[in-house]
Amino acid sequence: MNKLNNIMFVGGFFTKDMKTRIIKDSKNSIQNAANNLQWNLIDGICEQYSGKLTLLTTPFIGTYPINYKKKYIHYEESFYRNAVVKQLGFNNIIGYKNYSIYNKLKKTILDWIDEDESNRTLIFYSIQGYYLKVANWLKKNKPNVHLHIIVPDLPHYMYLDKQSNLLYFLKVKHQVNLCEKYIDLFDTYTVLTEQMAKKLNINNDKFTVVEGMINPDTDGEIPNDLSKYGRYCLYTGTLTKAYGILDLVRSFDTIESDDLNLLICGEGETKAEILKYQSKNKHIIYLGLVNSEMIHALQKNALFLINPRENNETFTKYSFPSKTMEYLGSGRPVLCFKLDGIPREYDNYLQYFDDKENSIAEKIIQFNNMPQNKLQDLGIKGRNFVYQQKSNRVQVSKILELISNNQKVK
């Protein structure tokens, strides 16, 4: 990696101070999963890379006035480990936001390049329209800059809980058009699955697969105030119908057991239906939105963790659920369906539902009756796997090696 001497990471992560304000000013749930993955990437870069590092963010927040309370986001600068952190200011008003972000990004990135055009690498996180347009401008005007993009999601399959909304339909269509027009501008790519690379027509020597990562340094202690929930299994994440949350709730509702609760954390389109089930079944407990510290505590104290997303949609080929990696890192058994986007190396560490009817309920009953030492062994086995082979240090080294091998040296 000795070719790399100046990296700028461009994303939508939240600084610690900004996150508190974002939670306060957001009208809906915030993008915790994307924020966590970006910070895992950043920590991995900081550990693997000793050159100059700049972190640039335009936080992934809702637009004023529909989903956010503030019209303007102000510029802030700080330091994190060996990096300078710049949170750009921008106009957050609907209809002008993306234009404002594009202009601020282009100016800031151009100023950074003009300091010294030799050996510059830009790492973009996610397919955002303003990133693609900035990349297009850079390719024409600053061709020696290495452009890398991390693709956690394809725009074709975003906003699955809002497909009936015309505004979001048009937004997705616009994002897809921009993706198809500009995605081939980048020099190298990080994708979640090999199928994603095929969908984007990326050459084999230009991408690496990083389905997710875990940061062992964030491992903490379990608080002692969770006994009120009794013995429980747990779902944490977005309450989107396409992710199978209602299938889980309905299946659990059929189980006749007085010694197991189902805890659910998150927000989304199915919340009202989940509350109906809670009202008639005391063993279904909806906790709503809780902070990340509480999420991790609940995961580590659960009997087992459940991801009910089924392998019956096209998008599953292009995704690796971030909660699956997070679940494995908790040290508890993980029950889920075998998705097309899950590599075979995970098969020894995930407990798959069958494709037959009632498989969710049957698996829950099986694991509820499993001896505690067996549950613990399965959980530790999964945690050791991701800690040793899927840590952010290991995964980021693959990204930096790919960039280094394809680096343009001026």
C-alpha positions in Angstrom: 0.0 0.0 0.0 3.0 2.3 -0.3 1.5 4.0 -3.4 -1.2 5.6 -1.3 -0.3 8.9 0.2 -3.4 11.0 0.3 -7.0 9.7 0.7 -10.3 11.5 1.1 -13.2 9.5 2.3 -16.5 11.1 1.2 -19.7 9.9 2.8 -22.8 10.8 4.9 -21.6 9.7 8.4 -22.5 11.6 11.5 -20.0 13.0 14.0 -20.8 12.2 17.6 -22.0 15.8 18.3 -24.0 15.9 15.0 -25.7 12.6 15.7 -27.3 14.0 18.9 -28.7 16.9 16.9 -29.8 14.6 14.0 -31.8 12.4 16.3 -33.5 15.5 17.8 -34.3 17.2 14.4 -35.3 14.1 12.3 -38.9 13.4 11.9 -38.3 9.7 11.1 -35.7 7.1 12.0 -32.1 7.9 11.2 -29.7 5.9 9.1 -27.9 4.1 11.9 -26.8 1.1 9.8 -25.2 3.3 7.1 -23.6 5.4 9.8 -22.2 2.4 11.7 -20.7 0.8 8.5 -19.1 4.1 7.5 -17.4 4.5 11.0 -16.2 0.8 10.8 -14.7 1.7 7.4 -13.1 4.9 8.8 -11.6 3.0 11.8 -10.3 0.4 9.4 -8.7 3.0 7.2 -7.2 4.7 10.2 -5.6 1.5 11.4 -4.3 0.4 8.0 -3.2 3.7 6.4 -0.5 6.1 7.7 -0.8 8.8 5.0 -2.8 11.9 4.9 -6.5 11.2 5.5 -9.4 13.6 5.1 -13.0 12.7 6.1 -15.7 14.6 4.3 -19.3 14.3 5.1 -22.7 15.7 4.1 -24.8 13.7 6.6 -27.5 11.4 5.3 -30.5 13.1 6.7 -34.0 13.9 5.7 -35.0 16.9 3.6 -36.7 20.0 5.1 -39.6 20.4 5.7 -40.9 16.8 5.1 -38.4 14.7 7.0 -36.1 17.2 8.9 -36.7 20.3 11.0 -33.7 22.4 9.9 -33.3 24.3 6.6 -29.6 24.6 6.8 -26.7 22.4 7.9 -23.7 24.4 9.0 -20.0 23.7 8.3 -18.0 22.1 11.1 -14.4 20.9 11.3 -12.8 18.5 13.8 -10.3 15.7 14.2 -10.7 12.0 14.5 -7.6 9.8 15.2 -5.2 10.7 12.4 -7.8 12.4 10.1 -9.2 15.8 9.5 -13.0 15.7 9.6 -15.0 18.2 7.5 -18.8 18.4 7.7 -19.9 20.5 4.9 -22.6 23.1 5.2 -25.5 22.9 2.8 -29.0 24.0 2.0 -31.4 21.3 3.2 -34.6 22.6 1.5 -36.4 20.2 -0.7 -35.8 20.8 -4.4 -32.5 22.6 -3.7 -30.6 20.2 -1.4 -28.9 18.0 -3.9 -27.8 21.0 -6.0 -26.3 22.6 -2.9 -24.5 19.5 -1.8 -23.1 18.9 -5.3 -21.6 22.5 -5.4 -20.1 22.3 -1.9 -18.6 18.8 -2.6 -17.1 19.9 -5.9 -15.5 23.0 -4.4 -14.1 21.3 -1.4 -12.8 18.3 -3.3 -11.2 20.6 -6.0 -9.5 22.7 -3.3 -8.1 19.5 -1.8 -6.8 18.3 -5.1 -5.3 21.6 -6.0 -3.1 21.5 -2.9 -1.1 18.7 -4.7 -2.6 16.8 -7.6 -0.1 13.9 -7.3 -1.4 10.6 -6.0 -4.9 11.5 -4.8 -7.5 8.9 -4.0 -11.2 9.6 -3.4 -13.3 6.9 -1.7 -17.1 7.6 -2.1 -19.6 5.7 0.1 -22.7 4.7 -1.7 -24.4 5.6 -5.0 -25.6 9.2 -4.5 -26.6 11.3 -7.5 -24.3 14.2 -6.4 -21.4 11.8 -5.9 -21.8 10.5 -9.5 -22.0 14.0 -10.9 -18.9 15.1 -9.0 -17.1 11.9 -10.3 -18.1 12.8 -13.8 -16.7 16.3 -13.5 -13.5 15.0 -11.9 -13.0 12.4 -14.6 -13.1 15.2 -17.3 -11.0 17.8 -15.4 -8.8 15.9 -13.0 -8.2 12.5 -14.7 -5.2 11.6 -12.5 -7.3 11.3 -9.3 -8.2 7.7 -8.5 -11.9 7.3 -7.9 -13.2 4.4 -5.8 -16.8 3.8 -4.8 -18.2 1.6 -2.1 -21.6 0.2 -3.2 -23.7 -0.9 -0.2 -27.0 -0.8 -2.1 -28.3 -0.6 -5.6 -30.7 2.3 -6.3 -32.9 -0.1 -8.1 -34.0 -1.7 -4.8 -34.0 1.2 -2.4 -37.1 2.6 -0.6 -38.8 -0.8 -0.6 -41.3 0.4 2.0 -42.4 3.4 -0.2 -42.9 1.7 -3.6 -46.5 3.0 -3.8 -45.4 6.6 -3.3 -45.1 8.4 -6.7 -42.4 10.8 -5.3 -40.2 8.0 -4.2 -40.8 6.1 -7.5 -39.6 9.1 -9.5 -36.7 9.5 -7.1 -35.6 5.9 -7.6 -36.0 6.1 -11.3 -33.8 9.2 -11.4 -31.2 7.5 -9.2 -31.2 4.5 -11.5 -30.7 6.6 -14.6 -27.7 8.4 -13.0 -26.2 5.1 -11.9 -26.4 3.6 -15.3 -25.0 6.8 -16.9 -22.0 7.4 -14.6 -21.2 4.2 -12.7 -18.5 3.1 -15.1 -16.5 6.3 -14.4 -14.8 4.9 -11.3 -11.5 3.2 -11.3 -12.2 0.6 -8.6 -15.3 -0.6 -6.7 -16.2 -2.3 -3.4 -19.5 -4.3 -3.7 -21.5 -6.4 -1.2 -22.0 -9.4 -3.5 -20.5 -10.7 -6.8 -24.0 -10.5 -8.3 -23.9 -6.8 -7.7 -20.7 -6.5 -9.7 -22.3 -8.4 -12.6 -25.4 -6.1 -12.4 -23.1 -3.1 -12.8 -20.9 -4.7 -15.5 -17.7 -4.3 -13.5 -14.5 -6.0 -14.7 -13.2 -8.7 -12.3 -9.9 -7.0 -11.6 -11.6 -3.7 -10.7 -13.7 -4.8 -7.7 -13.5 -6.5 -4.3 -16.4 -8.1 -2.4 -16.9 -6.8 1.2 -20.3 -8.0 2.4 -19.9 -6.3 5.7 -17.5 -5.9 8.6 -17.4 -5.9 12.4 -15.4 -3.6 14.7 -14.1 -5.7 17.6 -13.1 -2.5 19.4 -16.7 -1.5 20.0 -17.4 -4.6 22.0 -18.8 -3.6 25.4 -20.3 -4.9 28.6 -24.0 -6.0 29.1 -25.9 -3.9 31.6 -27.8 -5.6 34.4 -31.2 -4.1 33.8 -32.6 -6.4 31.1 -34.1 -9.1 33.4 -37.5 -7.5 33.1 -37.7 -8.9 29.5 -37.3 -12.5 30.7 -36.1 -15.1 28.2 -36.4 -13.5 24.7 -35.5 -13.7 21.1 -34.9 -10.5 19.2 -35.4 -8.6 16.0 -33.7 -5.2 15.5 -34.0 -3.2 12.3 -36.4 -1.5 9.9 -40.0 -2.6 10.1 -40.4 -3.0 6.3 -42.8 -5.6 5.0 -40.4 -6.8 2.3 -37.9 -7.7 5.1 -40.3 -10.3 6.5 -41.0 -8.7 9.9 -44.7 -9.5 9.7 -44.0 -13.1 8.8 -41.9 -13.3 12.0 -44.6 -11.7 14.2 -47.4 -13.9 12.7 -45.3 -17.1 13.1 -44.4 -16.2 16.7 -48.1 -15.5 17.5 -48.9 -19.2 16.7 -46.4 -20.5 19.3 -47.8 -21.7 22.5 -45.1 -20.9 25.0 -45.1 -19.1 28.3 -41.4 -18.8 28.7 -40.3 -16.9 25.6 -40.8 -13.4 24.5 -40.2 -11.7 21.1 -38.7 -8.3 21.4 -38.8 -5.9 18.4 -36.8 -2.7 18.0 -37.2 -0.3 15.1 -39.6 1.9 13.0 -41.3 1.4 9.7 -44.4 0.8 7.7 -45.6 -2.2 9.6 -45.5 -0.6 13.1 -49.3 -0.3 13.4 -49.8 -4.0 12.6 -47.1 -5.1 15.1 -48.8 -3.0 17.8 -52.0 -4.9 17.1 -50.3 -8.2 17.7 -48.7 -6.9 20.8 -52.1 -5.8 22.2 -53.4 -9.4 22.1 -50.2 -11.3 22.8 -48.2 -10.4 25.9 -45.2 -12.2 24.7 -44.7 -9.8 21.7 -43.0 -6.7 23.0 -42.4 -3.7 20.8 -39.7 -1.4 22.1 -39.7 1.2 19.3 -36.6 3.1 18.5 -33.8 2.6 21.0 -30.2 3.8 20.9 -27.3 1.7 19.6 -25.9 1.0 23.1 -29.2 -0.5 24.1 -29.5 -2.5 20.8 -26.1 -4.1 21.4 -27.0 -4.9 25.0 -30.3 -6.5 24.0 -28.5 -8.5 21.3 -25.9 -9.9 23.6 -28.5 -10.9 26.2 -30.9 -12.6 23.8 -31.4 -16.3 23.6 -31.1 -16.0 19.8 -31.5 -13.3 17.1 -33.8 -13.5 14.1 -33.6 -12.0 10.6 -36.8 -13.1 8.8 -35.9 -11.7 5.3 -36.8 -14.4 2.8 -35.0 -15.3 -0.4 -38.0 -14.6 -2.6 -37.2 -11.1 -4.0 -34.7 -10.1 -6.7 -33.0 -7.6 -4.4 -31.7 -10.4 -2.1 -29.0 -11.2 -4.7 -27.6 -7.8 -4.3 -27.6 -7.5 -0.5 -26.0 -8.8 2.6 -28.1 -7.6 5.6 -26.0 -5.5 7.9 -27.9 -6.9 10.9 -26.7 -10.4 10.1 -23.1 -9.3 10.6 -24.1 -7.3 13.7 -26.0 -10.3 15.0 -23.0 -12.6 14.6 -20.8 -10.2 16.4 -23.0 -10.3 19.4 -22.1 -13.9 20.2 -25.6 -15.2 20.0 -27.1 -17.8 17.5 -28.5 -16.2 14.4 -31.7 -17.6 12.7 -32.3 -16.5 9.2 -33.0 -17.6 5.6 -30.3 -18.5 3.2 -30.1 -15.5 0.8 -28.5 -15.5 -2.6 -26.2 -12.7 -1.4 -24.8 -14.7 1.6 -21.5 -16.3 0.7 -21.1 -20.1 1.4 -18.4 -19.5 4.1 -21.2 -18.3 6.4 -23.2 -21.6 6.2 -21.4 -23.1 9.2 -22.3 -20.1 11.4 -25.9 -19.2 10.5 -28.9 -21.2 11.5 -31.1 -21.3 8.4 -34.9 -21.6 8.3 -36.3 -24.2 5.9 -38.3 -23.0 2.9 -41.3 -25.0 4.0 -44.4 -23.5 5.6 -44.2 -22.8 9.4 -40.4 -23.0 9.3 -39.9 -19.8 11.3 -42.2 -21.1 14.2 -40.6 -24.5 14.1 -37.1 -23.1 14.3 -37.9 -20.8 17.1 -39.4 -23.7 19.1 -36.3 -25.8 18.4 -33.9 -23.1 19.7 -36.1 -22.2 22.6 -35.8 -25.9 23.8 -32.0 -26.0 23.1 -29.7 -26.3 26.1 -28.1 -23.1 27.2 -24.5 -24.4 26.6 -25.4 -25.4 23.0 -26.8 -21.9 22.3 -23.6 -20.4 23.8 -21.3 -22.6 21.7 -23.1 -21.7 18.5 -23.0 -18.0 19.4 -19.3 -18.0 20.2 -18.5 -19.9 17.1 -20.2 -17.2 14.9 -18.6 -14.4 16.8 -15.1 -15.8 16.5 -15.6 -16.2 12.7 -16.5 -12.6 12.1 -14.0 -11.2 14.6 -11.1 -13.1 13.0 -12.1 -13.1 9.3 -14.5 -10.1 8.9 -13.1 -7.4 11.1 -12.9 -3.9 9.7 -9.1 -4.2 9.7 -9.3 -7.4 7.5 -12.0 -6.0 5.2 -10.5 -2.6 4.7 -7.1 -4.1 3.8 -8.8 -5.7 0.8 -10.2 -2.3 -0.3 -6.8 -0.5 0.1 -4.9 -3.3 -1.7 -7.3 -3.1 -4.6 -6.9 0.7 -4.9 -3.1 0.4 -4.5 -2.9 -2.2 -7.3 -4.8 0.0 -9.7 -3.4 3.3 -8.5 -2.4 6.0 -11.1 0.9 7.3 -10.0 1.7 10.7 -11.5 
